[in-house]
């Protein structure tokens, strides 16, 4: 089954969007959401609304003002519900595995906040399992990343939201 990846990925956007102010960025994104919905909503059942909202925060010059000035995630999910009311809407990040601090994880807190946003819809929680390690680090990283007990702790924590979890 196809899944769209993704509607709003602040780090990956065209140069012309980088020059827009917050309102201009929102207008461009809304136009994108609408055009993609008109063309593909009926044939692609699942849509990742935002991707890696915490992955690139340390690269500040590459993120838009919208990312910092507004509720980037909440706004995206409200607009996605408007244009994709019959589709599954997904948030996605790789930090749930890599940067897991239980219910104090940034991704967990973002999902909690998103679920309180009036007019937003979240159906599934995506977890990218990026395992790109240098050969000399792989054995050490595997102690966490491939540890079933650790992984179940992560998955069980996010399962508290009552949403399906997608692992990619």
Backbone as a printed PyTorch tensor [residue, N CA C, xyz], in Angstrom:
tensor([[[  0.8440,  -1.1750,   0.0000],
         [  0.0000,   0.0000,   0.0000],
         [  0.8910,   1.2410,   0.0000]],

        [[  0.6240,   2.1750,  -0.8890],
         [  1.4640,   3.3760,  -0.9130],
         [  1.2160,   4.2770,   0.2940]],

        [[  2.2690,   4.9670,   0.6750],
         [  2.2020,   5.9650,   1.7500],
         [  2.9710,   7.1790,   1.2520]],

        [[  2.3620,   8.3480,   1.3650],
         [  3.0300,   9.5790,   0.9310],
         [  4.0050,  10.0510,   2.0000]],

        [[  5.1910,  10.3930,   1.5760],
         [  6.2700,  10.8400,   2.4720],
         [  6.8650,  12.1090,   1.8860]],

        [[  6.5990,  13.2300,   2.3500],
         [  5.6440,  13.6870,   3.3260],
         [  5.1470,  15.0640,   2.9000]],

        [[  4.1160,  15.5420,   3.5570],
         [  3.5420,  16.8350,   3.2040],
         [  4.4000,  18.0180,   3.6360]],

        [[  4.9610,  17.9500,   4.8100],
         [  5.6890,  19.0970,   5.3400],
         [  6.9790,  18.6190,   5.9970]],

        [[  8.0590,  18.9380,   5.3570],
         [  9.3830,  18.5590,   5.8620],
         [ 10.2040,  19.8310,   5.8120]],

        [[ 10.1930,  20.5730,   6.8880],
         [ 10.7500,  21.9220,   6.8830],
         [ 12.1940,  21.9640,   6.4000]],

        [[ 12.9540,  20.9750,   6.7410],
         [ 14.3630,  20.9700,   6.3550],
         [ 14.5420,  20.8170,   4.8470]],

        [[ 13.6710,  20.0600,   4.2190],
         [ 13.7700,  19.8160,   2.7780],
         [ 12.6920,  20.6280,   2.0630]],

        [[ 13.0560,  21.8010,   1.6200],
         [ 12.1220,  22.6500,   0.8860],
         [ 12.8960,  23.4350,  -0.1540]],

        [[ 12.2010,  23.8490,  -1.2110],
         [ 12.8970,  24.5740,  -2.2830],
         [ 13.4390,  25.9240,  -1.8170]],

        [[ 14.4530,  26.3850,  -2.5130],
         [ 15.0810,  27.6600,  -2.1600],
         [ 14.0880,  28.8180,  -2.1580]],

        [[ 13.1400,  28.8250,  -3.1120],
         [ 12.2070,  29.9470,  -3.1760],
         [ 11.3270,  30.0070,  -1.9240]],

        [[ 11.0710,  28.8730,  -1.2750],
         [ 10.2730,  28.8710,  -0.0530],
         [ 11.0870,  29.4180,   1.1140]],

        [[ 12.3810,  29.2010,   1.0780],
         [ 13.2500,  29.6560,   2.1720],
         [ 13.1870,  31.1720,   2.3570]],

        [[ 12.8710,  31.8910,   1.2930],
         [ 12.8380,  33.3540,   1.3610],
         [ 11.5030,  33.8930,   1.8850]],

        [[ 10.5010,  33.0480,   2.0610],
         [  9.1790,  33.5020,   2.4700],
         [  9.1100,  33.7820,   3.9660]],

        [[  8.2430,  34.7320,   4.3370],
         [  7.9610,  34.9360,   5.7450],
         [  7.0010,  33.8430,   6.2130]],

        [[  6.6100,  33.8730,   7.4700],
         [  5.7730,  32.8080,   8.0290],
         [  4.4560,  32.6750,   7.2670]],

        [[  3.7730,  33.7850,   7.0200],
         [  2.4940,  33.7080,   6.3060],
         [  2.6790,  33.2020,   4.8830]],

        [[  3.7280,  33.6550,   4.2220],
         [  4.0010,  33.1690,   2.8680],
         [  4.2860,  31.6710,   2.8560]],

        [[  5.0190,  31.2110,   3.8470],
         [  5.3350,  29.7870,   3.9540],
         [  4.0550,  28.9800,   4.1720]],

        [[  3.1990,  29.4590,   5.0640],
         [  1.9320,  28.7630,   5.3100],
         [  1.0820,  28.7170,   4.0380]],

        [[  1.0140,  29.8250,   3.3310],
         [  0.2250,  29.8610,   2.0970],
         [  0.7610,  28.8760,   1.0660]],

        [[  2.0820,  28.8050,   0.9290],
         [  2.6910,  27.8710,  -0.0160],
         [  2.4140,  26.4260,   0.3930]],

        [[  2.5110,  26.1530,   1.6810],
         [  2.2310,  24.8010,   2.1600],
         [  0.7670,  24.4310,   1.9760]],

        [[ -0.1160,  25.3490,   2.2710],
         [ -1.5350,  25.0420,   2.0990],
         [ -1.8480,  24.7550,   0.6310]],

        [[ -1.2560,  25.5170,  -0.2550],
         [ -1.4370,  25.2670,  -1.6930],
         [ -0.9310,  23.8670,  -2.0470]],

        [[  0.2140,  23.4920,  -1.5020],
         [  0.7810,  22.1580,  -1.7360],
         [ -0.1520,  21.0680,  -1.2090]],

        [[ -0.6360,  21.2330,   0.0260],
         [ -1.5470,  20.2460,   0.6080],
         [ -2.7710,  20.0710,  -0.2950]],

        [[ -3.3410,  21.1930,  -0.7190],
         [ -4.5600,  21.1720,  -1.5410],
         [ -4.3160,  20.4860,  -2.8820]],

        [[ -3.2540,  20.8730,  -3.5660],
         [ -2.9690,  20.2880,  -4.8800],
         [ -2.6830,  18.7920,  -4.7880]],

        [[ -1.9240,  18.3840,  -3.7990],
         [ -1.6470,  16.9560,  -3.6370],
         [ -2.9080,  16.1850,  -3.2790]],

        [[ -3.7550,  16.7690,  -2.4430],
         [ -5.0140,  16.1100,  -2.0790],
         [ -5.9090,  15.9280,  -3.2950]],

        [[ -6.0210,  16.9720,  -4.1050],
         [ -6.8700,  16.8820,  -5.2960],
         [ -6.3980,  15.7810,  -6.2400]],

        [[ -5.1080,  15.6280,  -6.3150],
         [ -4.5520,  14.6670,  -7.2610],
         [ -4.4190,  13.2430,  -6.6950]],

        [[ -4.0770,  13.1230,  -5.3990],
         [ -3.6950,  11.8030,  -4.8850],
         [ -4.4590,  11.2930,  -3.6690]],

        [[ -5.2530,  12.1170,  -3.0130],
         [ -5.8960,  11.6640,  -1.7700],
         [ -6.7510,  10.4200,  -1.9700]],

        [[ -7.3610,  10.2950,  -3.1180],
         [ -8.2330,   9.1440,  -3.3720],
         [ -7.4540,   7.8550,  -3.6350]],

        [[ -6.1690,   7.9710,  -3.9590],
         [ -5.4070,   6.7550,  -4.3040],
         [ -4.2730,   6.4340,  -3.3330]],

        [[ -3.9190,   7.3790,  -2.4900],
         [ -2.8860,   7.1310,  -1.4730],
         [ -3.5680,   7.2600,  -0.1140]],

        [[ -3.7660,   6.1390,   0.5830],
         [ -4.5460,   6.1700,   1.8180],
         [ -3.8320,   6.7740,   3.0290]],

        [[ -2.5040,   6.7410,   3.0630],
         [ -1.7540,   7.1930,   4.2380],
         [ -0.8190,   8.3340,   3.8630]],

        [[ -0.7940,   9.3540,   4.7300],
         [  0.0330,  10.5400,   4.4800],
         [  0.8310,  10.8920,   5.7200]],

        [[  2.1370,  10.9330,   5.5690],
         [  2.9750,  11.4830,   6.6270],
         [  2.8500,  12.9940,   6.5120]],

        [[  2.3560,  13.6000,   7.5470],
         [  2.0900,  15.0310,   7.5170],
         [  3.3710,  15.8080,   7.7640]],

        [[  4.0920,  15.4710,   8.8150],
         [  5.4050,  16.0730,   9.0550],
         [  6.4160,  14.9470,   9.2300]],

        [[  7.6230,  15.2200,   8.8090],
         [  8.6940,  14.2430,   8.9060],
         [  9.8720,  14.8560,   9.6530]],

        [[ 10.3940,  14.0940,  10.5740],
         [ 11.5930,  14.4690,  11.3170],
         [ 11.5510,  15.9050,  11.8500]],

        [[ 10.5250,  16.2410,  12.6150],
         [ 10.4750,  17.6080,  13.1360],
         [ 11.5810,  17.9300,  14.1360]],

        [[ 12.2480,  16.9160,  14.6560],
         [ 13.3250,  17.1640,  15.6160],
         [ 14.6850,  16.7770,  15.0810]],

        [[ 14.7380,  16.2130,  13.9380],
         [ 15.9900,  15.7150,  13.3900],
         [ 16.9600,  16.8370,  13.0360]],

        [[ 16.4630,  17.9340,  12.5290],
         [ 17.3360,  18.9640,  11.9530],
         [ 17.3580,  20.2530,  12.7510]],

        [[ 16.7980,  20.2520,  13.9480],
         [ 16.7040,  21.5060,  14.6940],
         [ 18.0650,  22.1390,  14.9570]],

        [[ 19.1120,  21.3480,  14.9650],
         [ 20.4430,  21.8840,  15.2440],
         [ 21.0340,  22.5820,  14.0250]],

        [[ 20.3720,  22.5190,  12.8890],
         [ 20.8390,  23.1890,  11.6690],
         [ 20.0160,  24.4540,  11.4440]],

        [[ 19.9220,  25.2870,  12.4450],
         [ 19.0120,  26.4260,  12.4450],
         [ 18.9680,  27.2330,  11.1550]],

        [[ 20.0870,  27.5570,  10.5290],
         [ 19.9880,  28.3850,   9.3320],
         [ 19.1950,  27.7300,   8.1970]],

        [[ 19.0100,  26.4370,   8.2640],
         [ 18.3090,  25.7570,   7.1810],
         [ 16.8230,  25.6030,   7.4650]],

        [[ 16.3590,  25.9690,   8.6480],
         [ 14.9470,  25.8680,   8.9850],
         [ 14.2730,  27.2120,   8.7720]],

        [[ 12.9820,  27.1620,   8.4450],
         [ 12.2520,  28.3960,   8.1940],
         [ 11.8440,  29.0740,   9.4940]],

        [[ 11.4640,  30.3260,   9.3740],
         [ 10.9380,  31.0530,  10.5290],
         [  9.6600,  30.3970,  11.0320]],

        [[  8.8830,  29.8290,  10.1250],
         [  7.6400,  29.1480,  10.4990],
         [  7.9200,  28.0280,  11.4940]],

        [[  9.0140,  27.3410,  11.3240],
         [  9.3730,  26.2500,  12.2260],
         [  9.4920,  26.7410,  13.6630]],

        [[  9.9910,  27.9530,  13.8390],
         [ 10.2070,  28.4910,  15.1760],
         [  9.0920,  29.4170,  15.6520]],

        [[  8.3990,  30.0930,  14.7280],
         [  7.4810,  31.1660,  15.0990],
         [  6.0640,  30.6900,  15.3850]],

        [[  5.7370,  29.4910,  15.0380],
         [  4.3500,  29.0550,  15.1220],
         [  4.3220,  27.5870,  15.5220]],

        [[  3.1270,  27.0620,  15.6850],
         [  2.9930,  25.6380,  15.9730],
         [  3.0600,  24.8760,  14.6590]],

        [[  4.2720,  24.6880,  14.2080],
         [  4.5720,  24.0220,  12.9490],
         [  3.8400,  22.6800,  12.8130]],

        [[  3.9010,  21.8560,  13.8370],
         [  3.2960,  20.5260,  13.7770],
         [  1.7730,  20.6300,  13.8510]],

        [[  1.2610,  21.3620,  14.8190],
         [ -0.1860,  21.4910,  14.9650],
         [ -0.8480,  22.0870,  13.7420]],

        [[ -0.2780,  23.1650,  13.2220],
         [ -0.8250,  23.7940,  12.0180],
         [ -0.8710,  22.7910,  10.8730]],

        [[  0.1860,  22.0310,  10.7030],
         [  0.2680,  21.0610,   9.6050],
         [ -0.8250,  20.0010,   9.7090]],

        [[ -1.0910,  19.5430,  10.9220],
         [ -2.1140,  18.5050,  11.1000],
         [ -3.5320,  19.0580,  10.9790]],

        [[ -3.7590,  20.2900,  11.3590],
         [ -5.0730,  20.9030,  11.1530],
         [ -5.3430,  21.0270,   9.6540]],

        [[ -4.3610,  21.5130,   8.9140],
         [ -4.5280,  21.6500,   7.4600],
         [ -4.6470,  20.2810,   6.7860]],

        [[ -3.8960,  19.3170,   7.2470],
         [ -3.9820,  17.9740,   6.6560],
         [ -5.3800,  17.3920,   6.8540]],

        [[ -5.9420,  17.5760,   8.0280],
         [ -7.3050,  17.0670,   8.2620],
         [ -8.2920,  17.7330,   7.3110]],

        [[ -8.0820,  19.0180,   7.0500],
         [ -8.9620,  19.7600,   6.1420],
         [ -8.9300,  19.1630,   4.7300]],

        [[ -7.7500,  18.8330,   4.2450],
         [ -7.6090,  18.3700,   2.8680],
         [ -7.6000,  16.8460,   2.7110]],

        [[ -7.3880,  16.1300,   3.8000],
         [ -7.3050,  14.6650,   3.7610],
         [ -8.2020,  14.0700,   4.8480]],

        [[ -9.4820,  14.4110,   4.8600],
         [-10.3430,  13.9720,   5.9710],
         [-10.5440,  12.4560,   6.0210]],

        [[-10.3730,  11.7860,   4.9100],
         [-10.6170,  10.3410,   4.8490],
         [ -9.3410,   9.5180,   4.8030]],

        [[ -8.2080,  10.1710,   4.9420],
         [ -6.9220,   9.4770,   4.8750],
         [ -6.3520,   9.2960,   6.2810]],

        [[ -5.4180,   8.3470,   6.3950],
         [ -4.6820,   8.1680,   7.6460],
         [ -3.5710,   9.2140,   7.6810]],

        [[ -3.4740,   9.9400,   8.7830],
         [ -2.4800,  10.9930,   8.9250],
         [ -1.4490,  10.5630,   9.9640]],

        [[ -0.1860,  10.7380,   9.6100],
         [  0.9140,  10.1660,  10.3790],
         [  1.9430,  11.2450,  10.6960]],

        [[  2.4700,  11.2010,  11.9010],
         [  3.6550,  11.9740,  12.2480],
         [  4.8210,  10.9910,  12.1720]],

        [[  5.9960,  11.4590,  11.7890],
         [  7.1140,  10.5410,  11.5820],
         [  8.4160,  11.1720,  12.0490]],

        [[  9.2400,  10.3710,  12.7040],
         [ 10.5650,  10.8280,  13.1120],
         [ 11.4280,   9.6290,  13.4210]],

        [[ 12.7330,   9.8350,  13.4000],
         [ 13.6390,   8.7610,  13.8050],
         [ 14.1170,   8.9470,  15.2330]],

        [[ 13.8190,  10.0720,  15.8410],
         [ 14.2750,  10.3120,  17.2020],
         [ 13.6180,   9.4360,  18.2690]],

        [[ 12.4570,   8.8360,  18.0490],
         [ 11.9060,   7.9950,  19.1130],
         [ 12.8540,   6.8710,  19.5320]],

        [[ 13.6240,   6.3590,  18.6190],
         [ 14.5590,   5.2830,  18.9330],
         [ 15.8790,   5.8770,  19.4260]],

        [[ 16.3910,   6.8450,  18.6770],
         [ 17.7180,   7.3900,  18.9510],
         [ 17.7670,   8.2590,  20.2000]],

        [[ 16.7580,   9.0740,  20.4010],
         [ 16.7320,  10.0320,  21.5130],
         [ 15.5290,   9.7330,  22.4080]],

        [[ 15.5460,   8.5960,  23.0680],
         [ 14.4220,   8.1710,  23.8930],
         [ 14.6880,   8.4810,  25.3640]],

        [[ 13.7970,   9.2900,  25.9320],
         [ 13.8620,   9.6460,  27.3490],
         [ 12.4920,   9.4200,  27.9900]],

        [[ 11.8460,   8.3280,  27.6050],
         [ 10.5270,   8.0190,  28.1360],
         [  9.5220,   9.0870,  27.7690]],

        [[  8.6240,   9.3960,  28.6880],
         [  7.5910,  10.3990,  28.4190],
         [  8.1540,  11.8200,  28.3810]],

        [[  9.4460,  11.9680,  28.6400],
         [ 10.1010,  13.2830,  28.5470],
         [ 10.8090,  13.4730,  27.2030]],

        [[ 10.6270,  12.5410,  26.2970],
         [ 11.2040,  12.6580,  24.9560],
         [ 10.5170,  13.7960,  24.1990]],

        [[ 11.2800,  14.5190,  23.3910],
         [ 10.7110,  15.6300,  22.6140],
         [  9.5890,  15.1470,  21.6960]],

        [[  9.7690,  14.0020,  21.0640],
         [  8.7520,  13.4700,  20.1540],
         [  7.4800,  13.1280,  20.9270]],

        [[  7.6220,  12.5170,  22.0740],
         [  6.4690,  12.1630,  22.9110],
         [  5.7100,  13.4350,  23.2960]],

        [[  6.4370,  14.4520,  23.7430],
         [  5.8060,  15.7160,  24.1390],
         [  5.1080,  16.3780,  22.9580]],

        [[  5.7080,  16.2990,  21.7830],
         [  5.0910,  16.8920,  20.5880],
         [  3.7810,  16.1870,  20.2550]],

        [[  3.7530,  14.8750,  20.4020],
         [  2.5180,  14.1260,  20.1250],
         [  1.4560,  14.4710,  21.1620]],

        [[  1.8500,  14.5600,  22.4340],
         [  0.9010,  14.9870,  23.4740],
         [  0.2930,  16.3390,  23.1240]],

        [[  1.1450,  17.2740,  22.7430],
         [  0.6750,  18.6180,  22.3880],
         [ -0.2310,  18.5630,  21.1560]],

        [[  0.1620,  17.7960,  20.1640],
         [ -0.6230,  17.6730,  18.9360],
         [ -2.0250,  17.1390,  19.2220]],

        [[ -2.1310,  16.1770,  20.0980],
         [ -3.4370,  15.5870,  20.4160],
         [ -4.3620,  16.5880,  21.1060]],

        [[ -3.8050,  17.6720,  21.6370],
         [ -4.6110,  18.7270,  22.2630],
         [ -4.9750,  19.8540,  21.2940]],

        [[ -4.4560,  19.8140,  20.0790],
         [ -4.7200,  20.8890,  19.1130],
         [ -6.1100,  20.7000,  18.5220]],

        [[ -6.9250,  21.7070,  18.7260],
         [ -8.2900,  21.6520,  18.1940],
         [ -8.2610,  21.6140,  16.6700]],

        [[ -8.9740,  20.6560,  16.1010],
         [ -9.0600,  20.5400,  14.6510],
         [ -7.9750,  19.6890,  14.0270]],

        [[ -7.0480,  19.1760,  14.8310],
         [ -5.9890,  18.3200,  14.2960],
         [ -6.4380,  16.8620,  14.3450]],

        [[ -5.8560,  16.0610,  13.4810],
         [ -6.1500,  14.6350,  13.4340],
         [ -4.8260,  13.8930,  13.3210]],

        [[ -4.6110,  12.9260,  14.2000],
         [ -3.4320,  12.0690,  14.1430],
         [ -3.9000,  10.6340,  14.2360]],

        [[ -3.5550,   9.8320,  13.2440],
         [ -3.9890,   8.4410,  13.2320],
         [ -2.8890,   7.4620,  13.6130]],

        [[ -1.6630,   7.7540,  13.2070],
         [ -0.5780,   6.8100,  13.4340],
         [  0.7130,   7.5510,  13.7760]],

        [[  1.5800,   6.8490,  14.4850],
         [  2.8680,   7.3920,  14.9000],
         [  3.9580,   6.6430,  14.1480]],

        [[  4.7320,   7.3780,  13.3600],
         [  5.8110,   6.7680,  12.5920],
         [  7.1320,   6.8300,  13.3310]],

        [[  7.8820,   5.7450,  13.1980],
         [  9.2130,   5.6670,  13.7890],
         [ 10.1720,   5.1250,  12.7370]],

        [[ 11.0390,   5.9960,  12.2850],
         [ 12.0580,   5.5800,  11.3270],
         [ 13.1850,   4.9160,  12.1000]],

        [[ 13.6260,   3.8310,  11.5970],
         [ 14.6690,   3.0740,  12.2700],
         [ 15.9440,   3.2400,  11.4640]],

        [[ 16.5210,   4.4530,  11.5330],
         [ 17.7650,   4.7330,  10.8300],
         [ 18.9170,   4.0880,  11.5890]],

        [[ 19.5870,   3.2000,  10.9390],
         [ 20.7260,   2.5090,  11.5730],
         [ 21.9630,   2.7270,  10.7190]],

        [[ 22.4040,   3.9470,  10.6640],
         [ 23.5740,   4.2880,   9.8700],
         [ 24.7410,   4.5570,  10.8100]],

        [[ 25.5310,   3.5250,  11.0230],
         [ 26.6350,   3.6450,  11.9650],
         [ 27.9490,   3.3650,  11.2450]],

        [[ 28.9800,   4.0030,  11.7400],
         [ 30.3140,   3.6440,  11.2580],
         [ 30.6180,   2.2290,  11.7350]],

        [[ 31.3690,   1.5080,  10.9730],
         [ 31.6790,   0.1240,  11.3070],
         [ 32.2710,  -0.0120,  12.7120]],

        [[ 33.1240,   0.9270,  13.1040],
         [ 33.7600,   0.8370,  14.4200],
         [ 32.7950,   1.1290,  15.5760]],

        [[ 31.6090,   1.7270,  15.2850],
         [ 30.6220,   1.9970,  16.3390],
         [ 29.4970,   0.9720,  16.3740]],

        [[ 29.4180,   0.1460,  15.3560],
         [ 28.2300,  -0.6960,  15.2040],
         [ 27.9850,  -1.6200,  16.3980]],

        [[ 28.9880,  -2.2770,  16.9040],
         [ 28.7870,  -3.1920,  18.0330],
         [ 28.2400,  -2.4560,  19.2510]],

        [[ 28.7750,  -1.2740,  19.5330],
         [ 28.2850,  -0.5010,  20.6820],
         [ 26.8550,  -0.0220,  20.4440]],

        [[ 26.5740,   0.5010,  19.2730],
         [ 25.2250,   0.9900,  18.9570],
         [ 24.2100,  -0.1440,  18.9840]],

        [[ 24.6060,  -1.3230,  18.5490],
         [ 23.7030,  -2.4700,  18.5040],
         [ 23.1950,  -2.8470,  19.8870]],

        [[ 23.9660,  -2.5510,  20.9240],
         [ 23.5300,  -2.8700,  22.2810],
         [ 22.2010,  -2.1990,  22.6200]],

        [[ 21.9580,  -1.0230,  22.0450],
         [ 20.6920,  -0.3220,  22.2400],
         [ 19.7520,  -0.5470,  21.0650]],

        [[ 20.1990,  -0.2300,  19.8850],
         [ 19.3400,  -0.2040,  18.7030],
         [ 18.7390,  -1.5590,  18.3470]],

        [[ 19.4200,  -2.6260,  18.6280],
         [ 18.9110,  -3.9610,  18.2820],
         [ 18.5100,  -4.7450,  19.5200]],

        [[ 18.3720,  -4.0670,  20.6300],
         [ 18.0220,  -4.7040,  21.8920],
         [ 16.4970,  -4.7700,  22.0170]],

        [[ 15.9220,  -5.9800,  21.9780],
         [ 14.4550,  -6.0950,  22.0290],
         [ 13.8420,  -5.4630,  23.2830]],

        [[ 14.4930,  -5.5770,  24.4190],
         [ 13.9420,  -4.9970,  25.6410],
         [ 13.8490,  -3.4730,  25.5180]],

        [[ 14.8870,  -2.8560,  25.0060],
         [ 14.8860,  -1.4070,  24.7950],
         [ 13.7940,  -1.0150,  23.7940]],

        [[ 13.7300,  -1.7230,  22.6770],
         [ 12.7500,  -1.3920,  21.6490],
         [ 11.3220,  -1.5320,  22.1660]],

        [[ 11.0370,  -2.5890,  22.8960],
         [  9.7000,  -2.7410,  23.4630],
         [  9.3800,  -1.6400,  24.4720]],

        [[ 10.3690,  -1.1820,  25.1980],
         [ 10.1450,  -0.0600,  26.1210],
         [  9.7320,   1.1810,  25.3350]],

        [[ 10.4400,   1.4550,  24.2400],
         [ 10.0850,   2.6000,  23.3880],
         [  8.6740,   2.4270,  22.8360]],

        [[  8.4090,   1.2770,  22.2290],
         [  7.0980,   1.0490,  21.5970],
         [  5.9690,   1.0780,  22.6270]],

        [[  6.1840,   0.4670,  23.7920],
         [  5.1480,   0.4660,  24.8250],
         [  4.8650,   1.8720,  25.3350]],

        [[  5.8920,   2.7040,  25.4220],
         [  5.6960,   4.0840,  25.8640],
         [  4.7970,   4.8250,  24.8750]],

        [[  5.0890,   4.7250,  23.5960],
         [  4.2850,   5.4190,  22.5850],
         [  2.9190,   4.7710,  22.3870]],

        [[  2.7870,   3.5120,  22.7260],
         [  1.4940,   2.8240,  22.6220],
         [  0.4600,   3.4370,  23.5700]],

        [[  0.9140,   4.1620,  24.5780],
         [ -0.0090,   4.8170,  25.5140],
         [ -0.9440,   5.7880,  24.8180]],

        [[ -0.5550,   6.2610,  23.6520],
         [ -1.4100,   7.1820,  22.9020],
         [ -2.5850,   6.4800,  22.2330]],

        [[ -2.5440,   5.1600,  22.1650],
         [ -3.6390,   4.4210,  21.5420],
         [ -3.6550,   4.5260,  20.0280]],

        [[ -2.5260,   4.8410,  19.4410],
         [ -2.4110,   4.9740,  17.9830],
         [ -1.5480,   3.8330,  17.4460]],

        [[ -1.7920,   3.4550,  16.2040],
         [ -0.9220,   2.4790,  15.5730],
         [  0.4790,   3.0630,  15.4530]],

        [[  1.4750,   2.1940,  15.5240],
         [  2.8660,   2.6020,  15.3600],
         [  3.3910,   1.9950,  14.0670]],

        [[  3.9280,   2.8370,  13.2280],
         [  4.5540,   2.3880,  11.9730],
         [  6.0550,   2.4390,  12.1410]],

        [[  6.7090,   1.3630,  11.7830],
         [  8.1550,   1.3270,  11.8500],
         [  8.6880,   1.2180,  10.4390]],

        [[  9.5240,   2.1440,  10.0730],
         [ 10.1110,   2.1100,   8.7200],
         [ 11.6040,   2.2710,   8.8190]]])
